[in-house]
Amino acid sequence: MTVLGMPAVPPRGSGNLRGTEKFPAAAHHELANTQLRRNIGKATHTIRAKRLNVTDELPDWQQLRDAGAAVKRDVLGRLPELLIELEAAVVARGGVVHWAADATEANAIVTDLVRKTGSDEVIKVKSMATQEIGLNEHLEDQGITAYETDLAELIVQLGHDKPSHILVPAIHRNRAEIREIFLREMPDVDPDLDDNPAHLAAAARKFLRRKFMTVPVAVSGANFGIAETGTLAVVESEGNGRMCLTLPQTLITVMGIEKLLPTFRDLEVFLQLLPRSSTGERMNPYTSMWTGVTPGDGPQEFHLVLLDNGRTAALADGVGREALHCIRCSACLNVCPVYERTGGHAYGSTYPGPIGAVLSPQLAGMDTPGDPNATLPFASSLCGACFDACPVKIDIPSLLVELRHQKVEHAPFGVEAAAMKAASLAMSSSRRWTAAQKAAGLGRLLAGRKGKITTLPGPLGGWTEARDIPAPPKQTFRQWWNSDEGRAALAQAREKGRQQ
């Protein structure tokens, strides 16, 4: 496990952290989908309003945020020792701990554990970590069928789609679309099924109940892992997670190493922060916790897979490591004007929205030429709404600026670097600056009657795709200053000053 050895150049993650298309092109495509924009706009506005209502109820909300941020800083400051403490506690209570450096190792471990049970099916609790490593796709390649049991995840799975939101993976779908997916993909569904939400939920419940009662292996993630006791916790809204965590004979949990909390008491803070920030609820309808194995009660075989997959690399970045504070509440997505208009698919990664624009480049890197992750730090207006909404006070705008800086520093010499070098050269002497101002006046020819330059040639055209440039003025300030009019204005100002 690399976090214990801390190599000089920690390995980056693998799996579903890299997209295939750069954000600008993907966003341009998604912006044309008016139905998607309506669906996401309505859903994010609803969740945002609920969140504001329940956070305003608490007089100590800001103090809770401070406490959550302090706990996460403490975790990252002593992560190796806390991981060792967690491993010892899990083993002492009958569990087995596995260490996975990347997605390949994690997928191999889970596949081997499932095969040893003799089952070719697993039921799954909603898990960002297993999406990150592409577990479902890997299991399918190995002849093992994974059934998502979260309703939104099931919709995405049956629709052969990808999640577009951390909390509500099918946020881009409306109920008419969901009905069509169920009629097309769900076995034995009532052909007269309508798009009433209660009827859609009942159809999913009937389909999943058979799997809950017959599949002997479950795979889960974990919202929190308690180093002190070896306890794992999952919070959810539907109860499907609890079915997966209690009925199967074997339970396999894949948890990112940053999900630790030092003590059981720390849950007090996060079980207040998380539901209010994610679903706008005062508490989670279902909070399930388990500690190792209890004879005769629940799964009789428990495996915990501790996943690095680039987290050690992020931890080694003194600035970027703050992204590992994330508790996956999705509050930043629901307030982000960019996410609201483009949706989650445009980010091309497991983690969309503002936190995804930070976390994906941190975990998977962005140094490979043409890497789609390199465009994610620029997928933001830097309005700061995400920082205000984050329950653990991750300064996402500052992290985005830092990642932009890192990208520019490591980028090959290009148009932007050439422009900055030319500007530096022009500004380094009065003579060159005067000459540059005169040359810039030629831009008035491009502006035309409207007084705006709307299109620039060649590689400069990217700038004017989203903005216009005002035409250069007829007269620069320096020219005005040296003119008769400027000298007269200066004399008048001096005279006024003497009179006062």
N, C-alpha and C positions, 0 to 999 in steps of 0.2 A: 504494500500500500504506500503510494508515493508521499502521502502527507506526513508519514513518520520519518522518511528519509530526507524529505525536502530537497530534491535535486536542484541544481543550479538553474536548469531550464525545464520547468515542470511540463509534462505532456498535456496537450489540449484534448478536448473531448471529441467524441465521434457520435454517430447515430443520426438523429433527425435535427441536429443543430444547424446544419448548413442548408440553405435554400438552393434552388437551381436558377433563380432569376433575381436580378438586382431589384431593390425596392422601388426605384423610380419607375421602371417598366411595369412591374407587377401592380403598383399602385394606380398607374394610368389605366390599366386594364380593369381593375376593380372599381374605379370611380365611374366607369360606364355602366355598372350594374345598379340601376336605380332601386330595384327591389331590395337588394342587399343593404343599400344605404338607408332605406326606410326601416327595415327590420332592426338594424343595429342602432340607428338613431333613437327609435322608440324604446328599445330595451335599455340602452345605457342611460337615457334620461330618467326612466322609471327607477332603476337601481340607484342612481345618483341621488334622487330625491329621498328615497327611503334611507339611504346612508346618512344624509344630513339630518334627518329627523331623529334618528336614534343616537347619533353622536352628540347632538345638541342637548340631549337629555342628561348627559353626564357632566357634572361640574369639574371633574378631574380628568377629562378626556386628554388634555395636553400632557398631564402628568403620566397618564397611562402610556402615551406614545413615548415619552422620555424613558420610562421604565423598560418598555419593549426594546428600544434602541440600545439601552445600556446592557441588557441581557445578551443581545446578539453580538455586541462588541466583545463582551466577556467570552462568549463561546469561541469566536474566531481568534481571540488572543491566546487561548489555551486549547485549541481543537485537538491536537494529538493526545493529550492526557485524558480529555473527556471521552474520546473515542475508545481508548483502552478501558476506561471505567465502564462505558456502555457495554463493550464486549464481555467483560467479566461478569456484569450483572445479568446479561442475557443467558450466558452459558450456565451460570449458577442456578438459573431457573428453568433449565431444560431445553433452551433454544440452541441453535447452531448459527454461528456468524461466518459469513463469507465476505472476502474483500475483493472488489472489482475495480481495476484501474480505469477501465473504459467500457464503452458499450459492448464491444466484442466479448470481453470477459464476463460481463453481467449477463448477457444473453446466453452464453454457453453454460453458465452456472444454473440459471433458471431452467433451461432446456434439460439439462442432465437431471435436475431434481424432479422435474415432471415425469421424465421417462422412467425413473426409478419407482414411481408409484404405479406404473402400468397404465396410466390414463392417457388418452389422446385428446382430452378436453380440459380447459381451465375456465373458471369464472373469475372476473376481474373487478376490483374496486377501482373507481376513477383514480388515475395516477399520472401526474405530469412526468415523473421519473421514467416510467415505462414507455411513455410516448417519446421521451427524449432519446432513449436508446433504440427505439423501433422494435420493441419486444413482440408486439402482435405480428408484425410482418416476418420477424425471424421465426417465431413459433410456427406460423403457417408454412414457411419454407421447409420446416422440419416435420410436417405432417401433424401438427398439434393445433387445434382450433381454440382460440381465445374468445370468450363471450364477454363483451362489455355489459355491465349491469346498471350503471348510471344511465338514466333515461336519455340525457342529452348525448352522452357518449355512444349509446346504442343507436340513436338517430344518425349520428355521424358514421358509425361503422356500417349500418345497413345501407346508408346512402353512398357508400364507397367514397367518402368525403374526408376532409381533414378538419380538426377542431379550429375554430377561429377566435376563441376566447379562453382565458385561463379557467374561469369559473363556470361559464355557460358555453360549452363547446359548440352547441348548435344555435348560437344566438343569431346567426345569419339566416336561419330557416324560420318561416312562419308555419302556422298550423296546417294550412292547406298543403304546403310542400311536404310536411311530416306525414300527413295522411297518405299522400301518393307514395312515399317511400315505404310505409308500412304495407300498403296494398301490394306493392311490387315485390318486396323482399322478405316479409315476415311469414314464416310457415303457418298454415292453418288460420290465417287471419280472416275475420268476418268480411266477406266481399261488400257488405252494406255499411262498413265502417265510415262514419262521418268525421268532421274535423273538430268536434267538441273536445276540448282538452281532457275532460274526465274520461271520455270514451277512448281517446288515444292512450292515456295512461293505463286504463284497464286492459287494453290489448297488449301493451308492453308487459304489464304485470303477469298476465296469463302466460305469455311466452317465456318470461324469465323464471317463473315459479318452478317449471319443470327442470330447469337447469340447476336452480338452487338445491333441489331435492335429490339430484342424481350425480352431479359432477363432484368428484372427491378432492379436487385441488383448487385452491384459490390463490390469486396473486393480488397483492395490494401495494400501495405506496404508504407513506406515513406523513402526516402533517407535523408531528413532533416525535422525537425520541428522547427519553429521559435518562441521562447518564447515571444518575444516582440509583435508580431502581431497575433499569432495563425495560421500562414500560414504553410501549408504542401507542400512539393515539391517531385516530382518524375521525375527522368531523365531516358530517354530510347532512343532507336535507331529506332524503327519501327512505332510508332504512335498508336499501339494497346492500350497502357496505356492511352493515351488521350481519346480514344473512351470509355474506361471504366470509366474514371473520369468525363465525360461530359454527356453521353447519359442516364445512368440509373436514376431511380427515387431516389434510396437509395444508398449511398456510405458508406462503412465501412472500416476504415483504422486501421491496426494493426501496431503499431510502438514500437520498443524497446526504453526504456526510455533514452538510451545513445545517441540517434540520434538528440538530441537538439542542436541548435545554439542559442546564446543569442539574436542577433539582425539580422534584415534583411540584413544589410550591410555585415555581415559575409559570406553570400552566395557568395559574390564577390571572396573570396579566394577559396572556395570549388568548385565552378563551373569552375574554372581553373584547380584545382588539379585533380578532379575526372575523367573527360573525357580523359585527357592525360594519366593518369595512368591506366585506365581500357581498353579503346578501341583504344588508340593511336590517338584519334581525338582532334582537337583544341577546339571543343565545342560539346555538345550533340545535335543531330538532333531534339530531342523533350525534352523540359524542361517545365513541367506542374506544376502550383502552384494553390492552392485554399485556401480560407480563409472562413471557416464557410459555410453559406448558402446564396445564392443570389436569391431572389424571381424571378421566371420566367426564370432563367438561370442556367442550370446544375442540379445536384441532389438537391432535395428539402428536403432531410433528410440526415444529416451527423453525423456519429458516429466515435469517435476516441478511440481506445482501447490501453491504455498505458501498455506495457508488461514489467514485471520484469523478471521472469523465470531465476533466478540465477544472474541477473546483480547486485543486491544489494550485493550478496555474493562476487562477483568479485570486486565491489567497496570497500568493506571492507578490501581487501588485498592491503596493501600499495605498493607492487611491482607489483602484477598481474593486478591491475586496469588499467594499461596502455593499456592492450588489448582492453579495451572499447573505445579507440580512433579510432578503425577501421572504415573506411567509405565504406567497402565492394567493393573495386576497383579491387581486385584480382591480383594486380601487383606482390605480393609475390609468388603467384602460378606460374606465367608465367616465373619466373627466378629460381624456385626451382628444383634442380636436382633430388630430391626424388620424388616430385609430377610428374615431367615429365616422370618418368619411371613407376610409380605405378598407376597414375590416381587418381581421387577423391574418387572412391568407396572404396578403401582400408582403408580410414580414418573412415569409418563407421558412419559418422556424417553429419549433415547439412552443416557444415563448414569444407571443406577440406584444404589441403595444410598447409603451415607454420602457418598462422593465425588460422586455425582450430586446429592445434596441441597445440595452446595456449588457444584459446577461448573455445573450447568444454570442456576441463578439468576445466577451470575457471567457466563456467556457470553451468555445471552438476556435478562437483566434480569428484574425482578419488580415493576415500578412500574405496569404497566397495571392498572386496576381489574378485579378478578376473575381476574387472571392465576394459573393453576394453579401456576406456579413459586413464587409467594409462600408456598405452604403447605409447600414442600419443606424449608426450614430447620427446620421444626417436626417433621419426620418422624424424630425421633431421641430416644433416652432420655438422651443425653449421658453414656453409661456410660464412654466413653473407650477401649473395646476397639479401635476403628478406629485411634486414634493409636498404640497399642502395636503394632499389626500392620503399619502403613505402613512400607515399606522405605526411604522417603525422609523419614520423620518429619513428614508433614503434620499439623499440629495441627487435625484436622477438628472436634473439639468446640468449640474456640475460634472457628473460622471460622463454625460454625453459630450460635453465640451472637452474633457480630458481625452476621451477616445477619439474625438475628431483631431485633437492635437497629435495623438500617437499615430493616427493614420497619415496625417500630412507629413510628420517627421520621417516616416518610413516609406513614404510613397516615392516612386521614381520621379525624376525631374520632368514636370509637365507644364501645361498651359498656366495653371494657377501659380506655380512656383516661378515661371518665367515672368508673369505679370508682376508678382511681388518684387522680384529682383529688378525689373525695369523701374518700378515705382521708387524703390530704394535708391537707385542710381540717379533718377531725376531729382529726388528731394535732397540729395547730398550737396548740391551747389545751387546758388541763386541763378546762375546763367542757364544751367540745364533745366531748372524748374520753369523759368520764363519761356524757354524754347518749347517745353512740353505743353505749357498752357496755350501757346500760339497754335501748336499742332492740333491740340484737342478741339480748337475752334472749328476745324474742318468737319467735326461731327455734326455741325448744324446742317450740313448738306444731306446727311442721312436722316435727319429728323423730319424734314418736310414741313408742311404747313401746320401740322398738329403740335409741333414742338416736342415730339417724343421719338426716341429711337426704339422701334419695336422688334427689330431683327438685326442681329450681328452675324457676320460671316464666319464660316468655318467652325473651329472648336469653341469660339466665343459664343456661338449660338445657344449653348446651354443656359447662359445667364438670362437671355431674353425669352426663353420658353415660358417663364412664369412671371416676368416683370418687364416693365418698360424703363428706359433710361431717359431722364429729362435732357433736352438739348443743351449743349454748353451755352452759357450766357454770351451775349454780344460783347460784353465788356467784363474782364476779370476785375476782382477787387483791387489788385495791384495797378492795373491800368487806370481804374477810376481814381485811386489814391494819387497817382502822378498827374492827373489831368487838372485843368483849371477848376473844374467843378469840385474835385476832391480837395484841392488846396483852399478853396473858398470855404468849404464846409469845415475844414480843420481850423481856419482862422476864426470862423464864427463860434465854434465850440470853445476855443481858447478865450475869446472875448466874454462869452457867457460865464465861463469859469471865474474870470477875474471879477466880474460884477457880483457874483455870489459870495 
